[in-house]
């Protein structure tokens, strides 16, 4: 990468909003084994945006609760720590997305794809030794955020790369390298580093492509890579990339089979898709 391109990408990343402090605090709390529901409620109560959206989701038809929930305290009890954390993360990620972009990138379909990838990555992590399900959810949710940077700050170049990818039925990351000189994995890793996420999550977002995965792949990389391909194969949303990869041998070994065998072993993934659609509308 040339110094000029490196500087241009860094400037674009710097223009992205900060990840909300309330959500960072929620992540810290839910990693603490001594965290109580009361601790979580206190943080959410101080953020009116998160409060309103959590209540909107818990009262949606998706959860079909017998009566309306009007307090975050009750929402945490009904939904549980993990769902509240997933929701808060999703709210934060959606809040950073621009309402429109000049690249013609479909933000709603992108969100559904990212949320579905997150949900599948979390399920895969439950069967892979050394993988933390919640960390894999976060990595799945944020894996494509580099596309958001391109859509917002390099829209013409991004549009061209999207068109090349569609016309040639080739991977978007290759089209981006051709047009811009760098792909969304590079920019996404720069962004989550700016947001001070852990090193393993930065590494996972930076390594998303089969032939280029490190030989010593990590449990998180395996889960997120596979979840991304499964989400694309099942057409759970669309992140702009039509190319679906098979699982590299090292990942297939970790997960116990080929991509299609892993899909079959996961059973009915419709609830993951439905939750992704619900969360994407908040």
LINPEJO-V71287 format. One record per residue. N is the residue number from 1. PSI is psi as a letter, one per 40 degrees, with the letter a starting at -180 (* if undefined). D_FIRST is the distance of its C-alpha to the first C-alpha in whole Angstrom. Layout:
# LINPEJO-V71287
<<N:PSI:D_FIRST> <N:PSI:D_FIRST>>
This chain:
# LINPEJO-V71287
<<1:h:0> <2:i:4> <3:d:7> <4:d:8> <5:d:6> <6:d:6> <7:d:10> <8:d:11> <9:d:10> <10:d:12> <11:d:15> <12:d:15> <13:d:16> <14:d:18> <15:e:20> <16:i:21> <17:i:25> <18:i:25> <19:h:27> <20:h:31> <21:d:32> <22:d:35> <23:d:33> <24:d:31> <25:d:35> <26:d:36> <27:d:34> <28:d:35> <29:d:38> <30:e:38> <31:e:36> <32:h:40> <33:d:42> <34:e:45> <35:h:44> <36:i:47> <37:d:47> <38:d:48> <39:d:45> <40:d:43> <41:d:45> <42:d:45> <43:d:41> <44:d:41> <45:d:44> <46:e:43> <47:g:40> <48:d:42> <49:d:39> <50:d:39> <51:d:43> <52:d:43> <53:d:41> <54:d:42> <55:d:45> <56:d:45> <57:d:43> <58:d:46> <59:e:48> <60:i:47> <61:d:49> <62:d:46> <63:e:48> <64:f:51> <65:i:53> <66:d:57> <67:i:56> <68:h:54> <69:h:52> <70:e:52> <71:i:50> <72:d:47> <73:d:49> <74:d:51> <75:d:47> <76:d:46> <77:d:49> <78:d:49> <79:d:45> <80:i:45> <81:d:42> <82:d:39> <83:d:40> <84:d:40> <85:d:37> <86:d:35> <87:d:36> <88:d:35> <89:d:32> <90:d:32> <91:d:33> <92:d:31> <93:d:28> <94:d:30> <95:d:31> <96:d:27> <97:h:27> <98:i:27> <99:d:30> <100:i:29> <101:i:26> <102:e:25> <103:e:23> <104:f:26> <105:h:25> <106:g:28> <107:d:28> <108:d:31> <109:d:30> <110:d:27> <111:d:29> <112:d:31> <113:d:29> <114:d:27> <115:d:31> <116:d:32> <117:d:29> <118:d:30> <119:d:33> <120:d:33> <121:d:30> <122:d:33> <123:d:36> <124:d:34> <125:d:33> <126:e:37> <127:e:37> <128:h:35> <129:h:35> <130:e:33> <131:h:32> <132:h:33> <133:d:34> <134:d:33> <135:d:29> <136:d:29> <137:d:30> <138:d:28> <139:d:25> <140:d:26> <141:d:27> <142:e:23> <143:d:21> <144:e:20> <145:d:20> <146:d:16> <147:d:18> <148:d:20> <149:d:18> <150:d:16> <151:d:20> <152:d:21> <153:e:18> <154:f:17> <155:d:20> <156:d:20> <157:d:17> <158:d:18> <159:d:21> <160:d:20> <161:d:18> <162:d:21> <163:d:23> <164:d:21> <165:d:21> <166:d:25> <167:d:26> <168:e:24> <169:f:25> <170:i:22> <171:h:20> <172:d:18> <173:d:15> <174:d:14> <175:d:16> <176:d:13> <177:d:10> <178:d:12> <179:d:13> <180:d:10> <181:e:7> <182:i:7> <183:i:11> <184:d:14> <185:d:14> <186:d:11> <187:d:12> <188:d:16> <189:d:15> <190:d:14> <191:d:17> <192:d:19> <193:d:18> <194:d:19> <195:e:22> <196:f:23> <197:i:24> <198:i:24> <199:d:22> <200:d:23> <201:d:22> <202:d:19> <203:d:18> <204:d:20> <205:d:18> <206:e:15> <207:g:16> <208:e:18> <209:h:18> <210:c:21> <211:e:19> <212:e:17> <213:i:19> <214:i:19> <215:d:23> <216:g:24> <217:i:24> <218:i:25> <219:d:28> <220:d:26> <221:d:24> <222:d:26> <223:d:28> <224:d:26> <225:d:24> <226:d:28> <227:d:29> <228:d:26> <229:d:27> <230:d:31> <231:d:30> <232:d:29> <233:d:32> <234:e:34> <235:f:33> <236:g:33> <237:a:31> <238:h:28> <239:e:25> <240:e:24> <241:h:23> <242:e:25> <243:h:24> <244:h:26> <245:i:25> <246:i:28> <247:h:28> <248:i:26> <249:d:29> <250:d:28> <251:d:28> <252:d:31> <253:d:33> <254:d:33> <255:e:34> <256:f:37> <257:i:36> <258:i:34> <259:d:32> <260:d:36> <261:d:38> <262:d:36> <263:d:37> <264:d:40> <265:d:41> <266:e:40> <267:a:42> <268:h:43> <269:e:39> <270:d:41> <271:d:41> <272:d:38> <273:d:37> <274:d:40> <275:d:39> <276:d:35> <277:d:37> <278:d:39> <279:d:37> <280:e:34> <281:e:37> <282:*:38>>
